[in-house]
Amino acid sequence: MKKYLWILAAMVLAACGGKEPVNPEPVESLSVTPSTLSFTDEDTSTKLVTVTSSSAWSASVSAGWMHVSPESGSGNASVSVTVEPNTAEGARTGSITISAGSKTGSVSVTQAGAGKVEVVPSPAAFDGTKRSSTTYQLLVYSFADSNGDGVGDFKGIEKHLDYLDDLGVTALWLSPSHPTNSYHGYDVNDYTSLNPLFGTEADFQSLLDAAHAKGIKIYMDFVLNHSGTGHAWFQSVKADPKNSPYKDYYVLSANPTSDALDGRVDNYGGSKSAGMGGWNSLGDGNIGYKGRLHFKVDWTGSVKTVTVTETTEAVQSPNTTNATRWIHVGSRGSLGMYETSTGIFELTIDVDTDWGFLVRTSNDDSWPSGTKYGGTPGNTVITLGKPFKLDNSDSAADIVFGETTYYFGAFGSYMPDLNYGPYTSCETSGAFKATVDAATKWVNMGVDGFRLDAVIWIYNAQIAPNQRFLKQWYDAVNTAYKAAGHSDDIFVVGEAWDDHDKVEKLYYEGLISNFEFNYGSMVSGMLGNQNASGYVNAVNGYLTDHKAVRPDAITSIFLTNHDQDRFAEWVGKNEAKEKQAAAILLSTPGKPFIYQGEELGFYGKKGSTDAPVRQPIGWDASLTDLPKYALSDNHKSDLTDYNMVKAKAVSIQQEDAGSVLNVYRSWSRLRNTYPALAGGEMTNAGLSGSSIASWYMTSGNQKLLVIHNIATSQKEVKVTDSMSKPVALLGSAQIKDQTLIMGANTSVVFEL
């Protein structure tokens, strides 16, 4: 065998010319694994491709959404592959090519489609018919100034009716427009005329006509609880309280304490004390005293007396050690007397009081029953030098030094309360008839309704008396409204500022509508804590409670008004929340009210005056026609307010599609377009998630699904209804299968 092998080797060597063989060129080699990669739509993982190569290599991708690292190398290596999220609905494919010399290898890459469809609203075209009942609360003195005198006026409102029409409102609530001594107008000096600063009756009639031509009603603010001290009625009473023909128009008393305790104060509504306010002297007599007096109290007999005499004796310091009787006088409080003999108590002091005094058996100034001795009802004026019989009953009143008449004012001395007499016959009182006659005048001019101020204080927070009064007043004015040619009932909304369950809902017994004061705080609260779980039930609770009292009840909802800090303050000046509050308000059943400046995102807190929450509208960034009247009580400008108003000027926001103003406009237009949103029935859609408020609005054959994500983060919501017809969107939203992916503070409405 070996012999044959040697022969074969010799033969090979001979064939090679007797030379040894040369080594061959290296063979190129390249392998790439795996050959395919797949990613999900939002895959953020890194996948590896193994490259086995005998030489240098490089990698390239066919599309920009794929990325490899490293992009080149030599020899064997691992290549990382990542992809960008696929937001498109369909899948996409690409490839990775690895090249080494003349050799190539490829990897096929596929990425699943997102399956998400962007929500793009396509609402029905607005046909010009306003179906909503949205009202704009307008401060006449600060809305728009037409003549440059620094005060808003009727012509200024008329000039900007297009702005209000574009906002989609169907009514304007005008702040008090009558003659007044204040900038705010709630101290009315004549219910039958207009503040000359605002214009003439002809100007007002022109505003009415122009507003009606645009389908906008006008509601006047009417103040039934009190007038101003400048009213001719009050001036007549002040001049001659005993003989004035208007003496029964106000709450008057010579002995307020005893009259109240004996039930003789009609507007207490049966109570023996006022829930708010106080008594003020008409100034028709001097009940106080200034000078040195000697007080002597005789406690020796069954009849207790006090004798007061003028004196020049030295002033005594009050007894602070062992006193058992006290004189309570003016602002000095209770002053201890000295027992000069058994049962006789004396004290000499300097007196300076606008009121009178009491004798006390306790120095407890909280006025406990049984410790105060004063005048007998109807007998309170002391004669100096003569014993005065002391009364210890619950009706004991201040002992005074002269006669006067007092008037009651729940909101201060410059706003005396009107007196409608016993509530059981209030419709027969002069004040009742006079205010109805005044309202009738405005109805006959074309006024469409009224906002009634402070209705719970007409009979001092006594519900049943107020209910009866308001029903009588509403029915009387509604009769005049129908006599003027109207077939519907007049709209009158009351400011029954109190808790819904305890008070507010009960006032529907008297009025067709009342403001739901719980609503705005509920909205700001749920935006703050990002919990909307109770919203639908709460709103339906309002509606149910009101209609249980009267079937034609109209629930008036609002975020804030002229007596509250701005809503923007409540949500921390967070514009996303301000916008969503607008969307929530305008997609909720009831009658929405928008407060002047709220649609522009105004902020401000009440301070020493209400000016920071009653700012004027800035129509353009130059503020050329800005009323200055509302910025402070003394009409001086407030630079901070000017800067804020300027930054949020109408001219600026009109050009910004995403401005607060344009959110209000778009959602108001939506409410006017869809009957189901404007006046439909609300039912809970029950979509999961504590930050999700969802409900259906149904009217006839039309049904809408309203969904609000009030969280400050993205939320996914499972929806069983069709989402093929979105009609409104605030924020961002996508649909994947039956999941609605909602961005932070996003609101969407679908037509079903």
Disulfide bonds with the S-S distance in Angstrom:
none
